[in-house]
Amino acid sequence: MHQRTVPCQYFAPQKIEEALEILSKYGKEIKVIAGGTDLLIQYYDRLYEVGYWLDLKNIKELKEIKIYQNQIEIGAMVTHTQLEKSEDIKKYFPILSQAAADIGSPQIRNRGTIGGNIVNASPAGDLLAPLMAYDAQFRLLSIQGEKLVPAEEFFIGPKKTILESAQLLTQITLPLPKKKTYGCWIKIGKRKALIIATIALALIVEMAEDNKTVKDARICLGSVAPTPIEIKEIREKVIGKKFSELDFNQLGQIVEDKISPIDDIRGTREYRKDVAKNIMINALEEISSARRSYK
Ligand SMILES: Cc1cc2nc3c(=O)[nH]c(=O)nc-3n(C[C@H](O)[C@H](O)[C@H](O)COP(=O)(O)OP(=O)(O)OC[C@H]3O[C@@H](n4cnc5c(N)ncnc54)[C@H](O)[C@@H]3O)c2cc1C
């Protein structure tokens, strides 16, 4: 039986400004809560030692997906179900929608949020590799002002980010992809539902006007390093090349060589390296067939 050791106070403001004031007043003493699907499990044993809770559930602005001419803005409290179902996300960022659909179970997807997935910063967080591949930026807000941080600078270790205690993650912005941009998301785990990824891959390839020459490419992986990573060597290898002339096996080998995953209960280092190569080849084949059927 757990005993309360400190009094507990709970705030659920309706405005971002109010939330920022509360955060700045209580600093490290306060815990931000979104869907609670990571937090309440992690903190179960220490639940009554958290003095103050800041719940974001009443801030409507954080639950919106807004589309602009060149970018989309996703509120930090947007749930995985919203991401999965949103027509705009499906149209412009299909692999983000697919990754959200692969998370946990319907209950977890209904409560869990994009902001929670990001700030929790698990190396196996499913949205992280797709967000990096789509060049996401995170809007961090405090009463001091705002900072826009690229996804690849935000994560600094397992469950570690550059977010400061007085800052909230409020929005995630993604540039709208150009026409003839193709994507592939592959998550490998031990079973079909409620799995934590053993390895996950997000590949985005932008083709030039001719739909034959690679204009840009990003391949990001989850669960192979302390943070999600991009394999930048792939980008250098493929830009300017004809897609039909790419050597998929060689590109898969680069991915295998560039990662140094660890052994854990979900898979050995060797298994992960082997799988990384194979899913890279599969992703390239999938993009190849999507490119050929482009109308
Ligand atoms: C059964 C189960 C299955 C799961 N399956 C998966 C899975 O398949 N894939 C996967 O990636 N994850 C999975 N998860 C983990 C979890 O559901 C997700 O990471 C989810 O996105 C977390 O979001 P949340 O809103 O619940 O975060 P919370 O638990 O509320 O918060 C997580 C962390 O982020 C902080 N935080 C949240 N929002 C903000 C914000 N806007 N600004 C600043 N800090 C913030 C909190 O303080 C906390 O430290 C699973 C969890 C469970 C319990």
The ligand as an ORCA input file, in Angstrom:
! r2SCAN-3c Opt
* xyz 0 1
  C       0.382     -0.917    -23.181
  C       1.233      0.140    -23.831
  C       1.625     -0.045    -25.145
  C       2.414      0.932    -25.765
  N       2.796      0.735    -27.075
  C       3.584      1.641    -27.676
  C       4.008      1.438    -29.031
  O       3.672      0.446    -29.691
  N       4.803      2.382    -29.587
  C       5.189      3.508    -28.909
  O       5.904      4.339    -29.471
  N       4.790      3.732    -27.630
  C       4.004      2.824    -27.001
  N       3.614      3.043    -25.708
  C       4.097      4.208    -25.004
  C       3.132      5.440    -24.986
  O       1.796      5.060    -25.156
  C       3.469      6.489    -26.056
  O       4.816      6.877    -25.958
  C       2.577      7.737    -25.953
  O       2.711      8.481    -27.121
  C       2.910      8.640    -24.770
  O       2.046      9.755    -24.825
  P       1.228     10.270    -23.566
  O       0.400     11.398    -24.034
  O       0.509      9.161    -22.887
  O       2.435     10.788    -22.648
  P       2.507     10.965    -21.057
  O       2.651      9.617    -20.424
  O       1.427     11.837    -20.557
  O       3.893     11.779    -20.975
  C       5.124     11.184    -21.365
  C       6.269     12.166    -21.013
  O       6.185     13.337    -21.815
  C       6.032     14.525    -20.997
  N       5.145     15.374    -21.800
  C       4.006     14.965    -22.435
  N       3.525     15.963    -23.204
  C       4.344     17.035    -23.036
  C       4.366     18.353    -23.580
  N       3.458     18.774    -24.463
  N       5.364     19.202    -23.202
  C       6.310     18.784    -22.315
  N       6.347     17.529    -21.774
  C       5.379     16.661    -22.132
  C       5.515     14.031    -19.669
  O       5.877     14.891    -18.618
  C       6.212     12.666    -19.571
  O       7.535     12.846    -19.124
  C       2.812      2.084    -25.056
  C       2.393      2.271    -23.714
  C       1.609      1.302    -23.116
  C       1.161      1.509    -21.696
*
